[in-house]
Amino acid sequence: MRGKSLGCVKRGLDGDIRVTAAKGAKMGASTYRVVVNDAEQYSIWPAGADLPPGWADAGMTGSQDDCLARIDRVWVDLRPAGVRARLAG
């Protein structure tokens, strides 16, 4: 089961990472953590908040910019893990 994220992290056509907040989500935290779900999709979450079901800490805590930079380095293939596995196999 996948939990809801606060928003969505997407790479734009220009290659820049962008965060969009989900409806009603508050993205005003000063410290975030990078989180990942079982499809190996990344997002950020306020550092002090409990993670929703389906999301795990990915080992990075910092400012929003620092966390997004980490996602930019590690999430190079934006396809979900299941899609990558089907195409590889």
PyMOL Python script that loads the backbone (N, CA, C, O; Angstrom):
from pymol import cmd

cmd.read_pdbstr("""\
ATOM      1  N   MET A   1       0.841  -1.175   0.000  1.00  0.00           N
ATOM      2  CA  MET A   1       0.000   0.000   0.000  1.00  0.00           C
ATOM      3  C   MET A   1       0.886   1.238   0.000  1.00  0.00           C
ATOM      4  O   MET A   1       1.855   1.306   0.757  1.00  0.00           O
ATOM      5  N   ARG A   2       0.573   2.193  -0.820  1.00  0.00           N
ATOM      6  CA  ARG A   2       1.332   3.442  -0.873  1.00  0.00           C
ATOM      7  C   ARG A   2       0.578   4.523  -0.127  1.00  0.00           C
ATOM      8  O   ARG A   2      -0.643   4.637  -0.238  1.00  0.00           O
ATOM      9  N   GLY A   3       1.321   5.319   0.640  1.00  0.00           N
ATOM     10  CA  GLY A   3       0.722   6.437   1.343  1.00  0.00           C
ATOM     11  C   GLY A   3       0.739   7.680   0.487  1.00  0.00           C
ATOM     12  O   GLY A   3       1.356   7.712  -0.578  1.00  0.00           O
ATOM     13  N   LYS A   4       0.058   8.699   0.963  1.00  0.00           N
ATOM     14  CA  LYS A   4       0.040   9.967   0.240  1.00  0.00           C
ATOM     15  C   LYS A   4       1.266  10.787   0.583  1.00  0.00           C
ATOM     16  O   LYS A   4       1.725  10.800   1.725  1.00  0.00           O
ATOM     17  N   SER A   5       1.779  11.457  -0.404  1.00  0.00           N
ATOM     18  CA  SER A   5       2.901  12.366  -0.218  1.00  0.00           C
ATOM     19  C   SER A   5       2.356  13.772  -0.007  1.00  0.00           C
ATOM     20  O   SER A   5       1.193  14.047  -0.301  1.00  0.00           O
ATOM     21  N   LEU A   6       3.203  14.654   0.503  1.00  0.00           N
ATOM     22  CA  LEU A   6       2.820  16.057   0.618  1.00  0.00           C
ATOM     23  C   LEU A   6       2.710  16.713  -0.736  1.00  0.00           C
ATOM     24  O   LEU A   6       2.053  17.744  -0.882  1.00  0.00           O
ATOM     25  N   GLY A   7       3.341  16.128  -1.717  1.00  0.00           N
ATOM     26  CA  GLY A   7       3.332  16.719  -3.034  1.00  0.00           C
ATOM     27  C   GLY A   7       4.051  15.832  -4.012  1.00  0.00           C
ATOM     28  O   GLY A   7       4.156  14.621  -3.819  1.00  0.00           O
ATOM     29  N   CYS A   8       4.534  16.436  -5.043  1.00  0.00           N
ATOM     30  CA  CYS A   8       5.152  15.682  -6.114  1.00  0.00           C
ATOM     31  C   CYS A   8       6.487  16.320  -6.471  1.00  0.00           C
ATOM     32  O   CYS A   8       6.607  17.542  -6.562  1.00  0.00           O
ATOM     33  N   VAL A   9       7.476  15.474  -6.671  1.00  0.00           N
ATOM     34  CA  VAL A   9       8.775  15.943  -7.134  1.00  0.00           C
ATOM     35  C   VAL A   9       8.890  15.529  -8.590  1.00  0.00           C
ATOM     36  O   VAL A   9       8.806  14.342  -8.908  1.00  0.00           O
ATOM     37  N   LYS A  10       9.080  16.491  -9.470  1.00  0.00           N
ATOM     38  CA  LYS A  10       9.170  16.202 -10.902  1.00  0.00           C
ATOM     39  C   LYS A  10      10.351  16.918 -11.507  1.00  0.00           C
ATOM     40  O   LYS A  10      10.770  17.976 -11.038  1.00  0.00           O
ATOM     41  N   ARG A  11      10.881  16.322 -12.559  1.00  0.00           N
ATOM     42  CA  ARG A  11      11.958  16.956 -13.314  1.00  0.00           C
ATOM     43  C   ARG A  11      11.316  17.630 -14.528  1.00  0.00           C
ATOM     44  O   ARG A  11      10.611  16.985 -15.304  1.00  0.00           O
ATOM     45  N   GLY A  12      11.563  18.914 -14.680  1.00  0.00           N
ATOM     46  CA  GLY A  12      11.015  19.663 -15.800  1.00  0.00           C
ATOM     47  C   GLY A  12      11.767  19.374 -17.091  1.00  0.00           C
ATOM     48  O   GLY A  12      12.808  18.716 -17.068  1.00  0.00           O
ATOM     49  N   LEU A  13      11.258  19.854 -18.200  1.00  0.00           N
ATOM     50  CA  LEU A  13      11.914  19.657 -19.493  1.00  0.00           C
ATOM     51  C   LEU A  13      13.304  20.273 -19.519  1.00  0.00           C
ATOM     52  O   LEU A  13      14.169  19.839 -20.280  1.00  0.00           O
ATOM     53  N   ASP A  14      13.512  21.285 -18.686  1.00  0.00           N
ATOM     54  CA  ASP A  14      14.827  21.910 -18.613  1.00  0.00           C
ATOM     55  C   ASP A  14      15.789  21.161 -17.698  1.00  0.00           C
ATOM     56  O   ASP A  14      16.943  21.562 -17.543  1.00  0.00           O
ATOM     57  N   GLY A  15      15.305  20.051 -17.080  1.00  0.00           N
ATOM     58  CA  GLY A  15      16.147  19.245 -16.217  1.00  0.00           C
ATOM     59  C   GLY A  15      16.094  19.635 -14.748  1.00  0.00           C
ATOM     60  O   GLY A  15      16.637  18.920 -13.906  1.00  0.00           O
ATOM     61  N   ASP A  16      15.451  20.756 -14.422  1.00  0.00           N
ATOM     62  CA  ASP A  16      15.372  21.200 -13.040  1.00  0.00           C
ATOM     63  C   ASP A  16      14.343  20.390 -12.259  1.00  0.00           C
ATOM     64  O   ASP A  16      13.303  20.009 -12.794  1.00  0.00           O
ATOM     65  N   ILE A  17      14.645  20.131 -10.985  1.00  0.00           N
ATOM     66  CA  ILE A  17      13.712  19.456 -10.083  1.00  0.00           C
ATOM     67  C   ILE A  17      12.717  20.485  -9.568  1.00  0.00           C
ATOM     68  O   ILE A  17      13.100  21.595  -9.199  1.00  0.00           O
ATOM     69  N   ARG A  18      11.445  20.119  -9.542  1.00  0.00           N
ATOM     70  CA  ARG A  18      10.394  20.998  -9.022  1.00  0.00           C
ATOM     71  C   ARG A  18       9.551  20.233  -8.018  1.00  0.00           C
ATOM     72  O   ARG A  18       9.306  19.038  -8.182  1.00  0.00           O
ATOM     73  N   VAL A  19       9.111  20.926  -6.980  1.00  0.00           N
ATOM     74  CA  VAL A  19       8.221  20.341  -5.989  1.00  0.00           C
ATOM     75  C   VAL A  19       6.895  21.058  -6.091  1.00  0.00           C
ATOM     76  O   VAL A  19       6.848  22.288  -6.090  1.00  0.00           O
ATOM     77  N   THR A  20       5.820  20.302  -6.179  1.00  0.00           N
ATOM     78  CA  THR A  20       4.486  20.875  -6.136  1.00  0.00           C
ATOM     79  C   THR A  20       3.773  20.294  -4.929  1.00  0.00           C
ATOM     80  O   THR A  20       3.779  19.079  -4.726  1.00  0.00           O
ATOM     81  N   ALA A  21       3.172  21.136  -4.143  1.00  0.00           N
ATOM     82  CA  ALA A  21       2.472  20.680  -2.948  1.00  0.00           C
ATOM     83  C   ALA A  21       1.115  20.097  -3.318  1.00  0.00           C
ATOM     84  O   ALA A  21       0.424  20.605  -4.201  1.00  0.00           O
ATOM     85  N   ALA A  22       0.746  19.021  -2.628  1.00  0.00           N
ATOM     86  CA  ALA A  22      -0.578  18.443  -2.805  1.00  0.00           C
ATOM     87  C   ALA A  22      -1.618  19.407  -2.246  1.00  0.00           C
ATOM     88  O   ALA A  22      -1.298  20.251  -1.408  1.00  0.00           O
ATOM     89  N   LYS A  23      -2.847  19.286  -2.701  1.00  0.00           N
ATOM     90  CA  LYS A  23      -3.913  20.151  -2.229  1.00  0.00           C
ATOM     91  C   LYS A  23      -4.001  20.072  -0.705  1.00  0.00           C
ATOM     92  O   LYS A  23      -4.151  18.988  -0.142  1.00  0.00           O
ATOM     93  N   GLY A  24      -3.909  21.211  -0.051  1.00  0.00           N
ATOM     94  CA  GLY A  24      -4.000  21.280   1.400  1.00  0.00           C
ATOM     95  C   GLY A  24      -2.695  21.016   2.132  1.00  0.00           C
ATOM     96  O   GLY A  24      -2.646  21.160   3.354  1.00  0.00           O
ATOM     97  N   ALA A  25      -1.639  20.635   1.430  1.00  0.00           N
ATOM     98  CA  ALA A  25      -0.354  20.344   2.072  1.00  0.00           C
ATOM     99  C   ALA A  25       0.368  21.640   2.407  1.00  0.00           C
ATOM    100  O   ALA A  25       0.270  22.629   1.680  1.00  0.00           O
ATOM    101  N   LYS A  26       1.080  21.621   3.498  1.00  0.00           N
ATOM    102  CA  LYS A  26       1.863  22.779   3.906  1.00  0.00           C
ATOM    103  C   LYS A  26       3.322  22.446   3.720  1.00  0.00           C
ATOM    104  O   LYS A  26       3.828  21.499   4.323  1.00  0.00           O
ATOM    105  N   MET A  27       4.008  23.215   2.888  1.00  0.00           N
ATOM    106  CA  MET A  27       5.420  22.975   2.598  1.00  0.00           C
ATOM    107  C   MET A  27       6.292  24.027   3.282  1.00  0.00           C
ATOM    108  O   MET A  27       7.336  24.395   2.744  1.00  0.00           O
ATOM    109  N   GLY A  28       5.891  24.516   4.445  1.00  0.00           N
ATOM    110  CA  GLY A  28       6.619  25.585   5.098  1.00  0.00           C
ATOM    111  C   GLY A  28       7.627  25.127   6.141  1.00  0.00           C
ATOM    112  O   GLY A  28       8.135  25.960   6.891  1.00  0.00           O
ATOM    113  N   ALA A  29       7.935  23.842   6.219  1.00  0.00           N
ATOM    114  CA  ALA A  29       8.910  23.355   7.194  1.00  0.00           C
ATOM    115  C   ALA A  29      10.292  23.904   6.867  1.00  0.00           C
ATOM    116  O   ALA A  29      10.583  24.222   5.714  1.00  0.00           O
ATOM    117  N   SER A  30      11.139  24.014   7.880  1.00  0.00           N
ATOM    118  CA  SER A  30      12.496  24.485   7.632  1.00  0.00           C
ATOM    119  C   SER A  30      13.460  23.333   7.397  1.00  0.00           C
ATOM    120  O   SER A  30      14.504  23.515   6.770  1.00  0.00           O
ATOM    121  N   THR A  31      13.118  22.143   7.896  1.00  0.00           N
ATOM    122  CA  THR A  31      13.963  20.970   7.711  1.00  0.00           C
ATOM    123  C   THR A  31      13.121  19.836   7.128  1.00  0.00           C
ATOM    124  O   THR A  31      12.020  19.549   7.597  1.00  0.00           O
ATOM    125  N   TYR A  32      13.663  19.210   6.110  1.00  0.00           N
ATOM    126  CA  TYR A  32      12.971  18.123   5.419  1.00  0.00           C
ATOM    127  C   TYR A  32      13.817  16.863   5.441  1.00  0.00           C
ATOM    128  O   TYR A  32      14.995  16.899   5.797  1.00  0.00           O
ATOM    129  N   ARG A  33      13.216  15.763   5.062  1.00  0.00           N
ATOM    130  CA  ARG A  33      13.971  14.536   4.826  1.00  0.00           C
ATOM    131  C   ARG A  33      13.546  13.972   3.480  1.00  0.00           C
ATOM    132  O   ARG A  33      12.406  14.140   3.049  1.00  0.00           O
ATOM    133  N   VAL A  34      14.475  13.310   2.835  1.00  0.00           N
ATOM    134  CA  VAL A  34      14.193  12.648   1.569  1.00  0.00           C
ATOM    135  C   VAL A  34      13.551  11.314   1.904  1.00  0.00           C
ATOM    136  O   VAL A  34      14.033  10.577   2.765  1.00  0.00           O
ATOM    137  N   VAL A  35      12.462  11.012   1.219  1.00  0.00           N
ATOM    138  CA  VAL A  35      11.752   9.753   1.428  1.00  0.00           C
ATOM    139  C   VAL A  35      11.601   9.033   0.101  1.00  0.00           C
ATOM    140  O   VAL A  35      11.661   9.654  -0.961  1.00  0.00           O
ATOM    141  N   VAL A  36      11.404   7.725   0.161  1.00  0.00           N
ATOM    142  CA  VAL A  36      11.280   6.907  -1.037  1.00  0.00           C
ATOM    143  C   VAL A  36      10.177   5.875  -0.798  1.00  0.00           C
ATOM    144  O   VAL A  36      10.006   5.387   0.319  1.00  0.00           O
ATOM    145  N   ASN A  37       9.431   5.547  -1.856  1.00  0.00           N
ATOM    146  CA  ASN A  37       8.401   4.515  -1.716  1.00  0.00           C
ATOM    147  C   ASN A  37       8.867   3.219  -2.368  1.00  0.00           C
ATOM    148  O   ASN A  37       9.979   3.152  -2.893  1.00  0.00           O
ATOM    149  N   ASP A  38       8.030   2.196  -2.338  1.00  0.00           N
ATOM    150  CA  ASP A  38       8.447   0.892  -2.856  1.00  0.00           C
ATOM    151  C   ASP A  38       8.586   0.861  -4.376  1.00  0.00           C
ATOM    152  O   ASP A  38       9.126  -0.100  -4.922  1.00  0.00           O
ATOM    153  N   ALA A  39       8.111   1.890  -5.062  1.00  0.00           N
ATOM    154  CA  ALA A  39       8.313   2.003  -6.509  1.00  0.00           C
ATOM    155  C   ALA A  39       9.590   2.795  -6.813  1.00  0.00           C
ATOM    156  O   ALA A  39       9.870   3.130  -7.964  1.00  0.00           O
ATOM    157  N   GLU A  40      10.358   3.087  -5.755  1.00  0.00           N
ATOM    158  CA  GLU A  40      11.596   3.854  -5.854  1.00  0.00           C
ATOM    159  C   GLU A  40      11.369   5.253  -6.422  1.00  0.00           C
ATOM    160  O   GLU A  40      12.169   5.758  -7.210  1.00  0.00           O
ATOM    161  N   GLN A  41      10.256   5.871  -6.004  1.00  0.00           N
ATOM    162  CA  GLN A  41       9.957   7.250  -6.329  1.00  0.00           C
ATOM    163  C   GLN A  41      10.295   8.086  -5.102  1.00  0.00           C
ATOM    164  O   GLN A  41      10.025   7.669  -3.976  1.00  0.00           O
ATOM    165  N   TYR A  42      10.875   9.244  -5.306  1.00  0.00           N
ATOM    166  CA  TYR A  42      11.357  10.076  -4.208  1.00  0.00           C
ATOM    167  C   TYR A  42      10.460  11.283  -3.993  1.00  0.00           C
ATOM    168  O   TYR A  42       9.784  11.758  -4.906  1.00  0.00           O
ATOM    169  N   SER A  43      10.477  11.762  -2.754  1.00  0.00           N
ATOM    170  CA  SER A  43       9.768  12.974  -2.389  1.00  0.00           C
ATOM    171  C   SER A  43      10.465  13.563  -1.171  1.00  0.00           C
ATOM    172  O   SER A  43      11.431  12.992  -0.665  1.00  0.00           O
ATOM    173  N   ILE A  44       9.976  14.701  -0.703  1.00  0.00           N
ATOM    174  CA  ILE A  44      10.468  15.258   0.547  1.00  0.00           C
ATOM    175  C   ILE A  44       9.313  15.312   1.535  1.00  0.00           C
ATOM    176  O   ILE A  44       8.145  15.357   1.147  1.00  0.00           O
ATOM    177  N   TRP A  45       9.661  15.306   2.823  1.00  0.00           N
ATOM    178  CA  TRP A  45       8.674  15.274   3.892  1.00  0.00           C
ATOM    179  C   TRP A  45       9.223  16.089   5.055  1.00  0.00           C
ATOM    180  O   TRP A  45      10.427  16.045   5.305  1.00  0.00           O
ATOM    181  N   PRO A  46       8.385  16.830   5.776  1.00  0.00           N
ATOM    182  CA  PRO A  46       8.893  17.573   6.928  1.00  0.00           C
ATOM    183  C   PRO A  46       9.610  16.629   7.906  1.00  0.00           C
ATOM    184  O   PRO A  46       9.094  15.558   8.225  1.00  0.00           O
ATOM    185  N   ALA A  47      10.778  17.022   8.370  1.00  0.00           N
ATOM    186  CA  ALA A  47      11.625  16.150   9.183  1.00  0.00           C
ATOM    187  C   ALA A  47      10.939  15.690  10.465  1.00  0.00           C
ATOM    188  O   ALA A  47      11.175  14.563  10.901  1.00  0.00           O
ATOM    189  N   GLY A  48      10.116  16.501  11.072  1.00  0.00           N
ATOM    190  CA  GLY A  48       9.487  16.134  12.335  1.00  0.00           C
ATOM    191  C   GLY A  48       8.190  15.374  12.212  1.00  0.00           C
ATOM    192  O   GLY A  48       7.632  14.948  13.223  1.00  0.00           O
ATOM    193  N   ALA A  49       7.694  15.189  11.007  1.00  0.00           N
ATOM    194  CA  ALA A  49       6.389  14.549  10.808  1.00  0.00           C
ATOM    195  C   ALA A  49       6.536  13.046  10.599  1.00  0.00           C
ATOM    196  O   ALA A  49       7.513  12.581  10.013  1.00  0.00           O
ATOM    197  N   ASP A  50       5.545  12.292  11.087  1.00  0.00           N
ATOM    198  CA  ASP A  50       5.519  10.853  10.850  1.00  0.00           C
ATOM    199  C   ASP A  50       5.321  10.588   9.363  1.00  0.00           C
ATOM    200  O   ASP A  50       4.576  11.296   8.684  1.00  0.00           O
ATOM    201  N   LEU A  51       5.994   9.565   8.874  1.00  0.00           N
ATOM    202  CA  LEU A  51       5.837   9.193   7.466  1.00  0.00           C
ATOM    203  C   LEU A  51       4.543   8.427   7.278  1.00  0.00           C
ATOM    204  O   LEU A  51       4.145   7.647   8.143  1.00  0.00           O
ATOM    205  N   PRO A  52       3.886   8.647   6.147  1.00  0.00           N
ATOM    206  CA  PRO A  52       2.675   7.877   5.851  1.00  0.00           C
ATOM    207  C   PRO A  52       3.063   6.455   5.439  1.00  0.00           C
ATOM    208  O   PRO A  52       4.213   6.208   5.076  1.00  0.00           O
ATOM    209  N   PRO A  53       2.111   5.522   5.492  1.00  0.00           N
ATOM    210  CA  PRO A  53       2.395   4.145   5.059  1.00  0.00           C
ATOM    211  C   PRO A  53       2.901   4.124   3.618  1.00  0.00           C
ATOM    212  O   PRO A  53       2.413   4.863   2.763  1.00  0.00           O
ATOM    213  N   GLY A  54       3.877   3.271   3.369  1.00  0.00           N
ATOM    214  CA  GLY A  54       4.405   3.117   2.023  1.00  0.00           C
ATOM    215  C   GLY A  54       5.629   3.954   1.731  1.00  0.00           C
ATOM    216  O   GLY A  54       6.232   3.808   0.668  1.00  0.00           O
ATOM    217  N   TRP A  55       6.011   4.824   2.641  1.00  0.00           N
ATOM    218  CA  TRP A  55       7.176   5.686   2.450  1.00  0.00           C
ATOM    219  C   TRP A  55       8.206   5.379   3.511  1.00  0.00           C
ATOM    220  O   TRP A  55       7.858   5.084   4.654  1.00  0.00           O
ATOM    221  N   ALA A  56       9.497   5.446   3.134  1.00  0.00           N
ATOM    222  CA  ALA A  56      10.597   5.182   4.059  1.00  0.00           C
ATOM    223  C   ALA A  56      11.619   6.301   3.961  1.00  0.00           C
ATOM    224  O   ALA A  56      11.760   6.945   2.921  1.00  0.00           O
ATOM    225  N   ASP A  57      12.326   6.523   5.054  1.00  0.00           N
ATOM    226  CA  ASP A  57      13.397   7.516   5.081  1.00  0.00           C
ATOM    227  C   ASP A  57      14.509   7.062   4.141  1.00  0.00           C
ATOM    228  O   ASP A  57      14.917   5.902   4.176  1.00  0.00           O
ATOM    229  N   ALA A  58      14.996   7.967   3.308  1.00  0.00           N
ATOM    230  CA  ALA A  58      16.055   7.631   2.353  1.00  0.00           C
ATOM    231  C   ALA A  58      17.433   8.086   2.831  1.00  0.00           C
ATOM    232  O   ALA A  58      18.401   8.019   2.073  1.00  0.00           O
ATOM    233  N   GLY A  59      17.533   8.551   4.082  1.00  0.00           N
ATOM    234  CA  GLY A  59      18.835   8.836   4.660  1.00  0.00           C
ATOM    235  C   GLY A  59      19.374  10.244   4.498  1.00  0.00           C
ATOM    236  O   GLY A  59      20.570  10.461   4.698  1.00  0.00           O
ATOM    237  N   MET A  60      18.537  11.208   4.144  1.00  0.00           N
ATOM    238  CA  MET A  60      19.003  12.587   3.969  1.00  0.00           C
ATOM    239  C   MET A  60      18.046  13.526   4.669  1.00  0.00           C
ATOM    240  O   MET A  60      16.838  13.462   4.442  1.00  0.00           O
ATOM    241  N   THR A  61      18.563  14.391   5.512  1.00  0.00           N
ATOM    242  CA  THR A  61      17.775  15.430   6.174  1.00  0.00           C
ATOM    243  C   THR A  61      18.494  16.753   5.958  1.00  0.00           C
ATOM    244  O   THR A  61      19.718  16.825   6.063  1.00  0.00           O
ATOM    245  N   GLY A  62      17.728  17.802   5.656  1.00  0.00           N
ATOM    246  CA  GLY A  62      18.335  19.116   5.451  1.00  0.00           C
ATOM    247  C   GLY A  62      17.301  20.117   4.976  1.00  0.00           C
ATOM    248  O   GLY A  62      16.099  19.917   5.147  1.00  0.00           O
ATOM    249  N   SER A  63      17.780  21.191   4.381  1.00  0.00           N
ATOM    250  CA  SER A  63      16.878  22.209   3.835  1.00  0.00           C
ATOM    251  C   SER A  63      16.153  21.628   2.616  1.00  0.00           C
ATOM    252  O   SER A  63      16.544  20.587   2.088  1.00  0.00           O
ATOM    253  N   GLN A  64      15.109  22.305   2.183  1.00  0.00           N
ATOM    254  CA  GLN A  64      14.387  21.856   0.994  1.00  0.00           C
ATOM    255  C   GLN A  64      15.332  21.802  -0.203  1.00  0.00           C
ATOM    256  O   GLN A  64      15.315  20.834  -0.964  1.00  0.00           O
ATOM    257  N   ASP A  65      16.147  22.823  -0.372  1.00  0.00           N
ATOM    258  CA  ASP A  65      17.090  22.849  -1.500  1.00  0.00           C
ATOM    259  C   ASP A  65      18.091  21.701  -1.431  1.00  0.00           C
ATOM    260  O   ASP A  65      18.377  21.068  -2.448  1.00  0.00           O
ATOM    261  N   ASP A  66      18.632  21.424  -0.232  1.00  0.00           N
ATOM    262  CA  ASP A  66      19.589  20.319  -0.081  1.00  0.00           C
ATOM    263  C   ASP A  66      18.938  18.974  -0.396  1.00  0.00           C
ATOM    264  O   ASP A  66      19.531  18.131  -1.067  1.00  0.00           O
ATOM    265  N   CYS A  67      17.704  18.781   0.099  1.00  0.00           N
ATOM    266  CA  CYS A  67      17.005  17.519  -0.148  1.00  0.00           C
ATOM    267  C   CYS A  67      16.680  17.345  -1.638  1.00  0.00           C
ATOM    268  O   CYS A  67      16.801  16.247  -2.181  1.00  0.00           O
ATOM    269  N   LEU A  68      16.272  18.429  -2.288  1.00  0.00           N
ATOM    270  CA  LEU A  68      15.986  18.349  -3.717  1.00  0.00           C
ATOM    271  C   LEU A  68      17.248  18.085  -4.527  1.00  0.00           C
ATOM    272  O   LEU A  68      17.211  17.377  -5.534  1.00  0.00           O
ATOM    273  N   ALA A  69      18.363  18.657  -4.086  1.00  0.00           N
ATOM    274  CA  ALA A  69      19.637  18.388  -4.768  1.00  0.00           C
ATOM    275  C   ALA A  69      20.004  16.908  -4.630  1.00  0.00           C
ATOM    276  O   ALA A  69      20.501  16.307  -5.582  1.00  0.00           O
ATOM    277  N   ARG A  70      19.768  16.325  -3.470  1.00  0.00           N
ATOM    278  CA  ARG A  70      20.030  14.891  -3.267  1.00  0.00           C
ATOM    279  C   ARG A  70      19.155  14.057  -4.197  1.00  0.00           C
ATOM    280  O   ARG A  70      19.640  13.119  -4.829  1.00  0.00           O
ATOM    281  N   ILE A  71      17.865  14.394  -4.284  1.00  0.00           N
ATOM    282  CA  ILE A  71      16.955  13.673  -5.179  1.00  0.00           C
ATOM    283  C   ILE A  71      17.444  13.796  -6.616  1.00  0.00           C
ATOM    284  O   ILE A  71      17.408  12.821  -7.367  1.00  0.00           O
ATOM    285  N   ASP A  72      17.894  14.961  -6.998  1.00  0.00           N
ATOM    286  CA  ASP A  72      18.399  15.186  -8.351  1.00  0.00           C
ATOM    287  C   ASP A  72      19.592  14.276  -8.658  1.00  0.00           C
ATOM    288  O   ASP A  72      19.745  13.818  -9.790  1.00  0.00           O
ATOM    289  N   ARG A  73      20.434  14.014  -7.656  1.00  0.00           N
ATOM    290  CA  ARG A  73      21.607  13.146  -7.854  1.00  0.00           C
ATOM    291  C   ARG A  73      21.242  11.663  -7.900  1.00  0.00           C
ATOM    292  O   ARG A  73      21.828  10.914  -8.682  1.00  0.00           O
ATOM    293  N   VAL A  74      20.295  11.230  -7.086  1.00  0.00           N
ATOM    294  CA  VAL A  74      20.040   9.784  -6.968  1.00  0.00           C
ATOM    295  C   VAL A  74      18.891   9.279  -7.829  1.00  0.00           C
ATOM    296  O   VAL A  74      18.868   8.097  -8.173  1.00  0.00           O
ATOM    297  N   TRP A  75      17.941  10.128  -8.188  1.00  0.00           N
ATOM    298  CA  TRP A  75      16.754   9.680  -8.928  1.00  0.00           C
ATOM    299  C   TRP A  75      16.938  10.038 -10.400  1.00  0.00           C
ATOM    300  O   TRP A  75      16.311  10.965 -10.912  1.00  0.00           O
ATOM    301  N   VAL A  76      17.805   9.289 -11.065  1.00  0.00           N
ATOM    302  CA  VAL A  76      18.139   9.610 -12.448  1.00  0.00           C
ATOM    303  C   VAL A  76      17.181   8.982 -13.456  1.00  0.00           C
ATOM    304  O   VAL A  76      17.043   9.487 -14.571  1.00  0.00           O
ATOM    305  N   ASP A  77      16.521   7.894 -13.082  1.00  0.00           N
ATOM    306  CA  ASP A  77      15.531   7.246 -13.943  1.00  0.00           C
ATOM    307  C   ASP A  77      14.176   7.393 -13.267  1.00  0.00           C
ATOM    308  O   ASP A  77      13.897   6.717 -12.276  1.00  0.00           O
ATOM    309  N   LEU A  78      13.339   8.269 -13.795  1.00  0.00           N
ATOM    310  CA  LEU A  78      12.090   8.612 -13.136  1.00  0.00           C
ATOM    311  C   LEU A  78      10.994   7.556 -13.290  1.00  0.00           C
ATOM    312  O   LEU A  78       9.929   7.683 -12.687  1.00  0.00           O
ATOM    313  N   ARG A  79      11.240   6.534 -14.078  1.00  0.00           N
ATOM    314  CA  ARG A  79      10.227   5.484 -14.227  1.00  0.00           C
ATOM    315  C   ARG A  79      10.109   4.687 -12.921  1.00  0.00           C
ATOM    316  O   ARG A  79      11.121   4.425 -12.272  1.00  0.00           O
ATOM    317  N   PRO A  80       8.873   4.295 -12.524  1.00  0.00           N
ATOM    318  CA  PRO A  80       8.720   3.462 -11.334  1.00  0.00           C
ATOM    319  C   PRO A  80       9.503   2.152 -11.472  1.00  0.00           C
ATOM    320  O   PRO A  80       9.714   1.672 -12.586  1.00  0.00           O
ATOM    321  N   ALA A  81       9.928   1.583 -10.363  1.00  0.00           N
ATOM    322  CA  ALA A  81      10.745   0.366 -10.349  1.00  0.00           C
ATOM    323  C   ALA A  81      10.096  -0.766 -11.149  1.00  0.00           C
ATOM    324  O   ALA A  81      10.792  -1.489 -11.862  1.00  0.00           O
ATOM    325  N   GLY A  82       8.791  -0.928 -11.042  1.00  0.00           N
ATOM    326  CA  GLY A  82       8.099  -1.992 -11.771  1.00  0.00           C
ATOM    327  C   GLY A  82       8.200  -1.831 -13.278  1.00  0.00           C
ATOM    328  O   GLY A  82       8.364  -2.816 -13.999  1.00  0.00           O
ATOM    329  N   VAL A  83       8.106  -0.623 -13.751  1.00  0.00           N
ATOM    330  CA  VAL A  83       8.230  -0.357 -15.192  1.00  0.00           C
ATOM    331  C   VAL A  83       9.660  -0.665 -15.650  1.00  0.00           C
ATOM    332  O   VAL A  83       9.863  -1.301 -16.684  1.00  0.00           O
ATOM    333  N   ARG A  84      10.644  -0.209 -14.874  1.00  0.00           N
ATOM    334  CA  ARG A  84      12.033  -0.482 -15.231  1.00  0.00           C
ATOM    335  C   ARG A  84      12.291  -1.983 -15.288  1.00  0.00           C
ATOM    336  O   ARG A  84      12.968  -2.463 -16.197  1.00  0.00           O
ATOM    337  N   ALA A  85      11.754  -2.727 -14.318  1.00  0.00           N
ATOM    338  CA  ALA A  85      11.960  -4.185 -14.284  1.00  0.00           C
ATOM    339  C   ALA A  85      11.310  -4.871 -15.490  1.00  0.00           C
ATOM    340  O   ALA A  85      11.908  -5.767 -16.085  1.00  0.00           O
ATOM    341  N   ARG A  86      10.100  -4.460 -15.853  1.00  0.00           N
ATOM    342  CA  ARG A  86       9.413  -5.060 -17.005  1.00  0.00           C
ATOM    343  C   ARG A  86      10.167  -4.789 -18.300  1.00  0.00           C
ATOM    344  O   ARG A  86      10.284  -5.676 -19.146  1.00  0.00           O
ATOM    345  N   LEU A  87      10.673  -3.586 -18.461  1.00  0.00           N
ATOM    346  CA  LEU A  87      11.385  -3.232 -19.677  1.00  0.00           C
ATOM    347  C   LEU A  87      12.756  -3.897 -19.760  1.00  0.00           C
ATOM    348  O   LEU A  87      13.262  -4.151 -20.853  1.00  0.00           O
ATOM    349  N   ALA A  88      13.355  -4.177 -18.609  1.00  0.00           N
ATOM    350  CA  ALA A  88      14.672  -4.816 -18.582  1.00  0.00           C
ATOM    351  C   ALA A  88      14.579  -6.323 -18.765  1.00  0.00           C
ATOM    352  O   ALA A  88      15.552  -6.964 -19.163  1.00  0.00           O
ATOM    353  N   GLY A  89      13.414  -6.891 -18.476  1.00  0.00           N
ATOM    354  CA  GLY A  89      13.332  -8.318 -18.413  1.00  0.00           C
ATOM    355  C   GLY A  89      12.775  -9.091 -19.471  1.00  0.00           C
ATOM    356  O   GLY A  89      12.723 -10.317 -19.378  1.00  0.00           O
TER     357      GLY A  89
END
""", "prot")
cmd.dss("prot")
cmd.show_as("cartoon", "prot")
cmd.util.cbc("prot")
cmd.orient("prot")
